[in-house]
Structure formats: C-alpha cells, structure tokens
Amino acid sequence: MLIAHKITLDPNNMQATYLARAAGTARFAYNWALSEWQRQYAAHQADPSQPRPSQLSSRRQLKAIKRTRFSWMIEVTKNAPQMAARRFTPGSSWATPSRIFLLTARVIPRFARKARTIALV
C-alpha cells in the first residue's frame, strides 16, 4: 500500500504576487547566467588566454551588479536568483549523473520561458 500526502499551496493575493516575483527573478537570473556564459565562452574560444566561464564567476558577477543594475532583485529572497544561476552550469559541475544523458545527446541549455499551466482543481 502506498501512502502519500498531497500538499497544495493556497496563497493569498500578496503571497501569490511574491511567488510570481520570485519565479520571474529566478527565470531572469537563469537567462542572464546563460547569456553571460555564452558571451564568456565565445570570448574564450576566440582568445584562449581568456578564462573559461564558470558557475562561480557568473554568480559572483550577478551578486556584484544586482544592487546597481537589477535593484528589483532585492525585493525577493536571495535564493531565487542564486539557485537559478547555480542551476545553469554547462561546465564540469553541470555533468551530474542525472544530467549525463543531456551531455551525451549534446543538448545545449536553452533560455527559460514563462509557461502558464492550468491547475485542475
């Protein structure tokens, strides 16, 4: 016999707005990290003396500029952009066992999009 707990979120209006902001911030951080990685990788390919892009460097860059260029990121928890930037790492740390199949298929990470789903209640 399988026993499971079903948990649903029932946020009020303010909480729903906050969750939407956090999701938008995470999506923006992921897309920013992807574009920054692509830019740094192209620079490294053109000039091998340039450092290779890494997850740590992109997170440090985002942390350094988010208060000046993206001040709206401060309105949500710091984990939203941080974890999104960590999730995108096409380098060696990206090759976790669960993602090995992506590397063998040579799938390149794509930009995240806002997708709306209809919840069946």
Buried (B, 14 or more C-beta within 10 A) or exposed (E): EEEEEEEEEEEEEEEEEBBEBBBBBBBBBBBBBBEBBBEBBEEBEEEEEEEBBBBEBBBEBBBEEBEEEBEEBEEBBEEBBBBBBBBBBBEEEBEEEEBEEBEEEEEEBEEBEEEEEEEEE
